[in-house]
Each structure stands twice: as C-alpha cells, then as structure tokens.
Amino acid sequence: MITGSQKPLKEIATLVEPYERILILGCGTCVKTCFAGGEDEVAVLASALRLYFKKNYKMVAIDELTIERQCENEFIQEASFKAGQNDAILSLACGAGVQALAKRFAKSPVLPGVNTTFIGIQESPGIFTEECSGCGNCGLAVFGGICPLTRCSKKLLNGPCGGSCRGKCEIDADTDCAWQLIIDRMTLLGQLDNLATYIPPKNWSTSLSGGPRKLIREDHII
C-alpha cells in the first residue's frame, strides 16, 4: 500500500488560511490504514483547525467528508457537491489522490494535507516499512521475494557489500541487511545456488527515471 504521514498542523493551517470555506476530504483506503487520512483523522484535524483559527481570531468554515478512494473518478464523484460548496479542498490522500482531485475539480484549489512516503507493508501495528520502489520490471523471483533495490541501502544486485554486522546494515544499525534476508530466504528454499547467476545493472528506463509512466489495459478500455 501507499503510506503517508499527515503534515504538521501549522503547515496545514498556513495552506488553508487564505480560504474561508474548506472541505477536508479523507481517503478510506491506504492512508486510512496508516492513520493519516481516514474518517478519524479527518475529524481530529477538522477540530484542531477550528480551534487553531478560533485562537487566532479567524473565521474559517470547515466541512468534512471521506470517500473510499481519491484516485478513482467513481468515488471522487461522491465529493462533487461538497467540493462545489467550498473555496478549497484539503486532501488527506496520497499525491496521486491530490492530483486526481485537481483534474476532476479544475476550478477548486486542491491542497495536500499528507506527505506521501513510500509503497510498503504494515510490519506490526503502527509500524510500516518500505518494500517496493515501483521500478516497473519486478525481479523478486530472483531474490526470494525480497527487493534489494528497495531494501538494500546500496541497491546491490549481486550480493552483500561486506559491511553488515550481525545481520544489520552498516548504513543504519536498526535496519536489517537486505542481503542477509535474501540469503536466509534462499537457503530456506534450497535455492541459494541461484544467486551465483550474475545480474546485470538495472535498466531504470521502466522506472520514474524514464519519465512519467502510464499503464494501459486494452482489455478494459471501453
């Protein structure tokens, strides 16, 4: 899932201060799971902003709504009425959601209330780890389901650097060495010999380095 963290209250207040009527729009999928933009976060932020502006003697009307996903027009449509009633939209979605809203509501300023961080998993309650870089050409089968491009600090493809200590990365002692994880996993699978095959340098043209990407599924185009 895409993870994110809510911007500091003062930064958000600065973004919305020029407007008299604000719609705080939550997203009920990824950012809800990481406690950045679901219904609860919308309600808490709305209350905090009302108190902030009251203490600063400024009148701002704040509306609240959460839709299932801000990255799909089918759900964005549900926000049309309230979007039209407000001067600006404060989106508590990832960057994709913010941009999808901006396309849909071209005459409304759409402001980001969340800093998008990474594609990851929930390691344990309240802890999320980055697992995927969205490089566009997945090689997880080679590495036992562990991505060295994302999880190795040096993005090494042909074995560890030799600087790890007790299974921890030399760059950050709190981070597991990705290659130790890969070797352990491949040993468990009985496929350690597969790592002897040389992996050529990564072709980054399929990643963001090749420019903005587009996914086209012709079998779903109407």
Backbone hydrogen bonds, N-H to C=O, Kabsch-Sander energy under -0.5 kcal/mol:
donor,donor_aa,acceptor,acceptor_aa,energy
3,T,118,F,-3.4
5,S,115,N,-2.0
7,K,113,G,-2.7
12,I,8,P,-2.3
13,A,9,L,-2.9
14,T,10,K,-1.9
15,L,11,E,-1.7
16,V,12,I,-2.1
17,E,13,A,-1.5
19,Y,16,V,-2.1
22,I,61,A,-3.0
23,L,88,A,-2.3
24,I,22,I,-0.6
24,I,63,D,-2.9
25,L,23,L,-0.8
25,L,90,L,-2.6
26,G,24,I,-0.6
26,G,65,L,-3.1
27,C,37,G,-2.2
27,C,92,L,-0.6
28,G,67,I,-2.5
33,T,29,T,-1.7
34,C,30,C,-1.4
35,F,32,K,-1.5
36,A,31,V,-3.4
37,G,31,V,-1.5
42,V,38,G,-2.4
43,A,39,E,-2.3
44,V,40,D,-2.5
45,L,41,E,-2.5
46,A,42,V,-2.5
47,S,43,A,-2.0
48,A,44,V,-2.3
49,L,45,L,-2.8
50,R,46,A,-2.2
51,L,47,S,-2.1
52,Y,48,A,-2.4
53,F,49,L,-2.7
54,K,50,R,-2.0
55,K,51,L,-2.3
56,N,52,Y,-1.1
57,Y,54,K,-1.4
58,K,53,F,-2.9
60,V,58,K,-0.7
61,A,20,E,-3.1
62,I,60,V,-0.5
63,D,22,I,-3.5
63,D,61,A,-0.5
65,L,24,I,-2.0
67,I,26,G,-2.0
72,E,69,R,-0.6
75,F,72,E,-1.1
76,I,72,E,-2.3
77,Q,73,N,-2.2
78,E,75,F,-1.3
79,A,76,I,-2.2
80,S,77,Q,-1.6
83,A,79,A,-2.5
84,G,80,S,-1.9
85,Q,81,F,-0.8
86,N,82,K,-0.6
86,N,83,A,-0.9
87,D,21,R,-1.6
88,A,21,R,-1.2
89,I,109,P,-2.9
90,L,23,L,-3.2
91,S,89,I,-0.8
91,S,111,L,-3.0
92,L,25,L,-2.9
98,V,94,C,-2.1
99,Q,95,G,-2.1
100,A,96,A,-2.1
101,L,97,G,-2.2
102,A,98,V,-2.1
103,K,99,Q,-1.7
104,R,100,A,-2.0
105,F,101,L,-3.4
106,A,104,R,-0.6
108,S,105,F,-1.8
111,L,89,I,-3.5
111,L,109,P,-0.5
113,G,91,S,-3.0
115,N,5,S,-3.2
116,T,114,V,-0.7
117,T,3,T,-2.8
118,F,3,T,-0.6
119,I,132,C,-0.7
120,G,1,M,-2.9
120,G,118,F,-0.6
121,I,129,T,-2.0
123,E,121,I,-0.9
123,E,127,I,-1.7
124,S,127,I,-1.4
127,I,124,S,-3.0
129,T,121,I,-2.2
131,E,119,I,-2.1
132,C,119,I,-1.7
142,V,139,G,-1.5
143,F,139,G,-0.8
144,G,141,A,-0.7
145,G,140,L,-2.9
146,I,143,F,-0.7
151,R,147,C,-2.7
152,C,148,P,-1.6
153,S,151,R,-0.6
155,K,152,C,-1.6
165,C,168,K,-2.0
168,K,165,C,-1.5
169,C,172,D,-0.6
169,C,175,T,-3.1
175,T,172,D,-2.1
177,C,167,G,-2.8
181,L,177,C,-1.9
182,I,178,A,-2.4
183,I,179,W,-2.6
184,D,180,Q,-2.4
185,R,181,L,-2.4
186,M,182,I,-2.9
187,T,183,I,-2.3
188,L,184,D,-2.0
189,L,185,R,-1.8
190,G,186,M,-0.6
190,G,187,T,-0.9
191,Q,186,M,-3.0
192,L,186,M,-0.5
194,N,191,Q,-1.7
195,L,192,L,-1.7
196,A,193,D,-1.8
197,T,194,N,-1.3
204,W,202,K,-0.9
206,T,203,N,-0.8
207,S,204,W,-1.6
210,G,204,W,-0.5
210,G,207,S,-1.9
211,G,208,L,-2.2
216,I,214,K,-0.6
217,R,215,L,-0.5
218,E,216,I,-0.7
220,H,217,R,-2.2
221,I,217,R,-0.5
221,I,218,E,-0.7
